[in-house]
Amino acid sequence: MPQVINIFLYGGASELAGNLTNMAQNGMGDTGTNNSINTNSKNSYSDGNAFGGNILLKRTDNPNGEITANGCWYSAGGAFMENMLSSADMNLYRTIYKQKSPTQSHRESIFMSHKGALDIENAPGVGTRLALMINSNFSSYKSTTFADGDPMPSDANGFVLPFVSFEGNSTSYALDPENTMPLNLRGITMDNQFNNPYTRGDLTSSETAINAMAQNVIASQQSQYNGVWSALNKRAELADRMTSLSALLSDDNLPVVPGGVNTSNDISLHSDFGHNLLSTDSRLQYPNTGFAQRLKAAVTLMLHNPQTLYATVGTDGLGGWDDHNNGIDRDGYRRRMLRVMQAIDVAMKHIKWAGRNGITTLGGKTRTNTSNIIINVMGDFGRRVNLNDSGGWDHGNNQNLYTFGGAGISSRRALGNVIGETIRAGQTGTNNQYTVPDNGSKTWEPMSVAASTYRYFGATNPHIMTADPTYNPQGDKTLEDES
């Protein structure tokens, strides 16, 4: 079974961290035409009060250049993107472009992505639809195993923590108004410390006595109260698992560098951006940010509980991504994108190194296969590429999808690639410039991310699961489908 972590950049992140290819004349630092973003921008990107002249230079031509070999923004996380592209841990899709409903409204765009549908009022969330798919086709999964070799449970109620939110109430788990679902397959919220939502601790003495009496009555009449008895047992099982997970968050449980892995370049890169990748005992270390710790918790849960199939994560603690007026700030967009990609670079090492070293799961099995874990990163929409009068970008359409891991999933596209090409469009010198897919470029709708997720879990016609008769009769192709 695959395991998917979905990171959402609420507010709509600019595409520029992953796409500076149209920034300078004729693209990526070359000269010769006047069709670049910077030449046509209402305000100069290369002005000293903005980003400086290095944003126009290829890093291959100048060691201080900001445009990487693949056209990413070096100091806005591009350094780590290049690291993950070269190690075949990542794909970068540059043309997630809305054509069926080109809205730039936050609510509609968030719901479109979290529900994988254009019928945003009536459709369930992606996590809910995935749970319904598994539940409705449970007999088809009988021969499927989890990443530690454990078989599927006898029924859907046997899953432990299959759908989790690390961002509070997530639209990804919006219920289906037309279909009921086992309670155990609904999304549950937890925090980055795995504080236990199942505990019955801190009871008063009288509450403890009443609780014990109730359990004794139910136990003595187990056949009559079988459902309640099963629920109590399940709660106790989940409470134990949450306690075990909390203990795993100790840095002493992070993996050491596996034998034969050369980390010198990785250590140097992280050090350049203020982070010690390894502790004194050669254990991996996450950056000390709220987002990095939340991602650490999500990865730890996935590694040690292979039954966690889908998890949603926000970027709380870094700030929002609605950058109308703080794009050029020192702690603005560049710093946030850097922290996101730096944390993901560590997360990918956590996933790979833990698999190389062997993981003891919560079920007591030894797990070495971690190539089924995928991390997806996207937001509401893209932004315009003109630098506005407030030093930011207003809402746009085209955006990036950053996707990591999952090389062991047969329907997954090979990693290490940049897919999709853009060109600048709009009116020179105005606050109305943007990128669009180049002629002949591959392009996808945001719902394609949901379609691919369903495909990974075995859907044979995943486009149907993004379709609706009113707004989107044909549905949407997967990321791996180029037709």
N, C-alpha and C positions, 0 to 999 in steps of 0.2 A: 504493500500500500504506500502511495506517495504521502508526503507530509509537506504542507505549504504554509509559509509565513507570509502574510500580506501586510506590507508597510505602506501606510497612506500619508501623503504630504498634504494635510488639510490647508486649504487656501489657494492651492494651485501654484506649483513651483515653476519658475522659469526653466526653459529647456537649456539655457546657455551653459550650465555646468557640464552637460554632456554633449554640447553642440556649439562650438565656436567656428564651425567650418565656413560660415558665411560672414564672419566678423570683419575680416580684412579684405582689401581689394583682391578680387578673383579667388577669394577663399584661402584659408589657412596660411596667411602671411605672405602670399604672393602679391605682386603688383601688376597693373596693366589694364584694369577696368574700373569703372565707377559704380559697380553694382553691389558694393559691400554694405553691410549693416552700418559700420562706423561712418562711412562717407555720407550715407543718406539719413543718419539718425538726427533727430531734432537737437540732441545734445551729444557732444563728443564723448565716446568711451575712453579715448586715449588722453583726454585732458588730465592734467595733474591732479585736479580736484575730484576726478572720477576714478578711473582704474589705472591710468598711466599707459605709456606707450607699449609696455610689454604685452598688453592684451592683443596687440596686432602682430606679434612675432611668434614664429614657430620655435618650439623648444629645440628642435633639431638644428636650427640655424643659430640660435642664441641661447646660452644656458639659463638666461633669465626670462626667456619667452614663456608666455602663458598658454599657448596653443600646443597641445601634445600631438604626438604622432597620429593619433586617431581623431584629432580635432576636439578633444575635451579641454576643459578649463583647469589648468594644473592646480592652482591654489584653491579652487572651489571643489575639491574632491577628485579632480581629474587625475591626479597622481596615483590615487588608489584605484581608480577605474582602470588605468593603464596596467597597473600591477595585476588586477584580477582578469583583465582581458588576456594578458600574456600567459597567465597560468591556467587559462581555459576554465575559469570559475564564473564567467559572466557573459551575458549578451546585452547589447545596448540597441534598443529599437528607437529610432529617431522620428518615426512618422506614425504616432498614434494620433489620428486626425479625424475629428468628427465631421461626417458629411450627412448622415441621416438626420441628425438633430444637432446643429452646430451651436447649441446654447453655451453661453459663458456665464450662466448663473450658478452660484455655488451649490445651492440645494439640489437642483436638477442634475448637476454634474456629479456630485457626490453620490446621489442615489443611483445614477446610471452605472457608475463603477461598482458600487457595493452590491447592487442587485443584478448586475450583468444584463440589464434590460432597459428598453425605452419606456415600457409601461411602469413607470416608477411608483405609481400609487398602489398598484395591485400585485406587483411581483414580489416574491420573497427574496431575502438576501442570498448572496452566493453561498454562504456557509449553510443556510437552511436548505437551499435547493440541492446542494451536494448531499446533505444528510438524508433528504427525502429520496434522492436517487439511490443511495446505498440501501435505505430501508425497503424501498419498493422492489429492489432487485437483489434482495439479500441472498437468495439461493444461488445467484450467479457468482457471488463472492466466496462461496464455500471453499474453493481450492486456493484462495488467496491467502498469503501469509503476511505478517508484519515484518519489519526490518530485523527483528531479533529471531525470526523463525517461528514465532508463536502463530498458531492457526487463528482464523476468525472465531469470535465467540459463537455460541449456538444460536443466539438471536441478538437483535440490535440493543437490547437492554444490557448486554454483557460488555459493552464498550466502557472504557474508563477515560474520562476527560477527552472525548474526541474533538470537541469544538470549543475553542477558548478565545476570549477577548482580553487583551492587555490594555485596552483603551476605553474601558467602561462600556456603556450601552452602544453597541455597534450595529449599524444598519445591515451589515453582512449577515446578521442573525435575525432580521425581521421575519416574522412568521408568515406562513402561507395562509391566506384567508380561506383557501379551498381544500386544504389537506391538513390532517392532524399528523402529529409526529410523536414518537416516544419521548418522554420527558428527558431521558438520558442522552438523547441526541441533540438537545437544544444547547445553544451557546451559553457558556458560563464565564463570568468575569473574575479575574484574579489580578493581583498586582505583582510588582517585580521582586517581592519578597515571599511570594506564595503564602501570604497570610490566609489562614484556613477558613473558608466560608462554611465548612461542614462541622466545625467543632461545636460541642455542647459544653464547653468549659465556662468558668465564671458563673456557675449556677449557685444560688443560695442553698443553704442546707435543706430547706423545705422543698425547693425545686428539684434538688438532687434526689430526695426521697420519693417525690411524686414520679420523677422520671424512671427511677428503678422499679417502682410498683407497676407503672405502665408497661415496661418491658417484660416484667414477670408475667403479667396477665396475658400479654400478646404471645409470649413464649408458650404458656400453658395451653393456649387455644390457637396454636400456629395454623392449623388447617382452616380455621374460621377467618383468621386475620392474615392470610398468607401474603397478600399484597403489602400490607403494612410491615410485616416481618421482613420481607425482601427489601423494602425501602430502608428499614433500619440497618440491615446488614450492608446494603450498598453505601449508606452514609458513613458507616464505620470504616468500610474499605477505602472510601475516598478520603476520609480524614487521615487514615494511616498514610496514604500515598502523598497527600499534601505535606504531612510532617516530614516524610522522607525527602521530598523535593526541596523543602526549605533547607535541609542539611546539605544538599548538594550545591547550594549557591556559594558555599565557602570557596574562596580562591584556591584553597588546597586541593580542590577537586577539578580544577581546570587542567587540561592536558599539558604534559611536558613535550618538548620538541621530540618527535619520533626519530629514531635512528636513520641516518642517511639523508635527512632534510637539511639543506643549507639555508640558514635564515639571515645571513649577513646583509643581503640587500633589503630584506624586509625590516630588519632592525634599524638600518640606516634611514630608510624612508619614514618609518614611524617617528624616529628621533627628530628628523627634520621638521616634523609637525608637532613636537612637544609631547610625545608619548613613548614610554618605555614598553616595548612589545612584550618583553620577557621579565619575569621576576628574577631575584638572585638565584633561585633554584631552577631556573630555565622553564618555569611555567608560563603559559600564556596569560596575558593581562588585558582586560578591557579598559578603554578610556574611562575616566571618572566623570561621566555625564549621565544624567537621568535616562536619556535615550539609550545609551550603550548598556546600562544596567538592565533596562527593560528588554533589550534585544538579547542580552545574556540569559535572562530568565526564559525567554521564548525558546532559544536554542537548547538550553538545558532541559526544558520540558520535552522538546521534540526528541532529543537524544536518548533520554532515560525513560520516556514513555512513548514507545512507537505507536501506541493507539491514539495519540493526539494527531489528528489528520489535518486540521486547518486552524490557524491562529491569526488574529488581527492585532496589529501594533500601530500606535500613533507615534508622533515625535514630540510628545510633551516634554517640556524642559528646554527645548531648542528654540521655541518660538514658532509662530505661524508662518505661512508661505504666501500670504496675500501682500506681496511686496510692491505696493503702489508707490511707496515713498522711502524705502530704506535699503534699496539695492546696493548703494555704494558705501553704506555704513561698515565700519570695521567689524562689528559683530553681527552684521546682517546676513544676506543671502550666502555670500562666499563662505563665511565661517560655519553656517548651519549645514551647507552641503558638504563641506569638509568633514564635519563631525559625523554626518550620516554615513559617508563612504568609508571613513576610517573605522567606524564601528563595524560596518559590514565586512570589511577586509579581515578584521579580527574574528568575526563570527564565522567566516568561511574557513579560517584556520582551525577554529574550535571544532567545527563539524568534521573536517578532514583528519585532524590530528587525533581527535577522540576515537574515530573509527580505526585509524592505524594502531592505536594503543590498545583498543578494546574497551567496551563500555559495559558495565553491569547495569542492566535495566531494572526498573522497579519490580518487574516480575521475576527477577533473579537470573535472567538469561544473560549470556555474553553476546554483545552486538558488535560487529565489525563493519557492517554495511551502512554507510551514511549517505550514499549517492542518490537516495530517494528524496532528500530534503531540498526544497526550492524556497527561495526568498524573492518576492516580487515587490517592486517599489514604483509607485506612480502617484498622481494627485488628481485634483478636480479637473484641471485643464492646463494648457500652457499659458504663456503670456506673450504680449507683443515684444518685439525685439528692439523697438525704439526706446532709448533712454529718455524718460519724460522729464518735465521741469522739476519734479520732486526727487529726482535721482532714483527712480524705480521703473517698474513696468506695469502697465495695465493689463486687464484680462485678454487672453488670446485663445487660440484653438490648439495648434499643434503642440504635442508634448512628447516627452521620452517615457519609455518603460525601461527600467533597469531590472534585470532578472538574473538570478544567481543560482548555481548549483543544480541538482537534479539530473546530472549526467547519466545516472543509471536507469532513468525512466525511458522506456523504449520509444515513446511517442514524442520525446523532447528533442528540439532542434539542437545540433551540436553547438557547444559553447566556444567562446573566444572570438565572437564576431560582432561587428557593427552593421546593423541592418536598416536600410532606409536612408534616402538622401533628400536634403531640403534645398530650397532656393528662397532668396528674399523677395518679398512682394510688398506692395503698398505705395504710399505717396511720400516722396522725398521731402525731408525737412518738417514733417508733421508727426503728430503722435498717433500714427496709423501705419506702422510697419510691422510685419509679421513674417514668419516662414510658412511655406506650404511644401508638400511633397513635390520633388522634382518630377518632370515628365518621365513616366516609365518607372518611377520608384515604387517599391512595395509599400503598401500602407494598410493600416488596420483601424478599426473602430475600438473605442475603449472596451466594448463588450467582448472583444476577441480574447481579452485576458481571462474572462470567466469561461469562455468556450474552451480555451486550452486547459484550464483547471479541470473542467469536467472530462476532457479527453484523457488527462493523466490518470484519472480515477476509473477509466474504462468505458466512458460513453462512446458509442460508435457513431452517433450523429449529434455531436455536441452543439452544432449550430441551432438545432431545434430548441435547445434549452435556453437560448437567448432570444427566441422568436416570440412574437405575439401577433394576433390577427389584425390589430388596428395600426400599430406604429412600425412594426418590423416583421412582416410576414415571412421573410426568408431567413431571419436570424443572421448570425455573424460567423465568419470563418475563424479558425484557430490561428494562433501565431505561426504555427508550422505549415499552414495551408496558404500557398502563394497564388492560388488560382483566382 
